[in-house]
Amino acid sequence: MHTSLIALIVLIAMPASAQNAFRPAGVPVADDLAYRMELQRQRSAEQAALARQYQLSARFTALEIEAARRPAPWLPEAERRLGPPEREREAREAATDQRQSTVAGVTQIDHWLDRGPL
C-alpha cells in the first residue's frame, strides 16, 4: 500500500518537474522562454519558405505542362447564314427593342443618381 502511494505521488509530481527538465540550472525562465520563442520563429520562417518553394514549383510545373500542349488548330469562324427576310427583320426588331428597354432602365437609374440633395 505504501509503495503504491509513493508511486502515485511520484507519477503526479513528474509533469511538474518535467517542465524544468529542459532548462539548465541557473538559466532564468525568461531567457528560456525567449529561446523557445526564437526557435518557434525560425521553424515558422522555414515552413513559410518551404511553402513558397512548393507554390513556385507547382506554378512552374503548370506552366511547363501548358507549354508542352499542342496548340489548338485554327478554325475560321463559320459565316452566319442568312434566313428568310421576315425572320431577319424580326430578329433585328427584337434586338432593337431589347436595346431600347436597356437604355430606358439605365437612363432611369442615371436620373435617380443625378437628383439633387433632398
C-alpha positions in Angstrom: 0.0 0.0 0.0 2.8 2.4 0.9 4.7 1.6 -2.3 1.7 2.2 -4.5 1.0 5.5 -2.6 4.6 6.6 -3.2 4.5 5.6 -6.8 1.3 7.6 -7.3 2.9 10.7 -5.7 5.9 10.3 -7.9 3.8 10.0 -11.1 1.7 13.0 -10.2 4.8 15.1 -9.5 6.6 14.1 -12.7 4.8 16.5 -15.1 5.6 19.5 -12.8 9.3 18.6 -12.7 9.4 17.7 -16.4 8.7 21.4 -17.2 12.1 22.3 -15.8 13.9 19.3 -17.2 14.8 21.2 -20.5 16.1 24.3 -18.8 19.6 24.0 -17.4 20.1 25.1 -13.8 20.7 28.7 -13.3 19.1 29.9 -16.5 16.3 32.3 -15.9 12.8 31.4 -17.1 12.5 34.5 -19.2 15.7 33.6 -21.1 14.4 30.0 -21.6 11.1 31.3 -22.9 12.8 33.8 -25.3 15.0 31.0 -26.6 12.0 28.8 -27.2 10.1 31.7 -28.9 13.1 32.2 -31.2 13.1 28.5 -32.1 9.4 28.8 -33.0 10.0 31.8 -35.2 12.8 30.0 -37.0 10.6 27.0 -37.6 7.8 29.2 -38.8 10.1 31.0 -41.2 11.4 27.7 -42.5 7.9 26.4 -43.1 6.8 29.6 -44.8 9.9 29.4 -47.1 9.1 25.8 -47.9 5.5 26.6 -48.7 6.6 29.4 -51.1 9.0 27.0 -52.7 6.2 24.4 -53.2 3.9 27.1 -54.7 6.6 28.3 -57.1 7.4 24.7 -58.1 3.7 24.0 -58.7 3.3 27.1 -60.8 6.4 26.3 -62.8 5.1 22.7 -63.4 1.7 24.1 -64.5 3.4 26.5 -67.0 5.6 23.6 -68.3 2.5 21.5 -68.9 0.7 24.3 -70.7 3.8 25.0 -72.8 4.0 21.3 -73.8 0.5 21.2 -75.1 -0.1 21.3 -78.8 -1.9 24.5 -79.8 -5.5 24.2 -80.9 -5.8 24.2 -84.7 -7.0 27.5 -86.2 -10.5 27.2 -87.5 -12.1 30.1 -89.3 -15.4 31.3 -87.9 -18.3 30.0 -89.9 -20.2 32.6 -91.7 -23.7 33.3 -90.4 -26.2 32.1 -92.9 -29.0 34.4 -93.6 -32.5 33.2 -93.2 -35.7 34.4 -94.8 -36.0 38.2 -94.8 -39.0 38.1 -92.5 -37.1 36.2 -89.8 -34.1 38.5 -90.2 -36.3 41.6 -89.8 -38.0 40.1 -86.7 -34.5 39.4 -85.1 -33.4 43.0 -85.8 -36.6 44.4 -84.3 -36.3 42.2 -81.2 -32.6 43.3 -80.7 -33.7 46.9 -81.1 -36.5 46.5 -78.5 -34.1 44.9 -76.1 -31.5 47.7 -76.5 -34.2 50.4 -76.1 -35.5 48.7 -72.9 -31.9 48.5 -71.5 -31.3 52.2 -72.3 -34.6 53.2 -70.7 -33.6 51.3 -67.5 -30.1 52.8 -67.4 -31.3 56.4 -68.0 -33.9 56.0 -65.2 -31.1 55.0 -62.9 -28.9 57.9 -64.1 -31.7 60.4 -63.5 -32.2 59.0 -60.0 -28.5 59.3 -59.3 -28.3 62.8 -60.7 -31.1 64.1 -58.5 -30.3 67.0 -56.2 -29.9 66.9 -52.4 -33.2 66.4 -50.6 
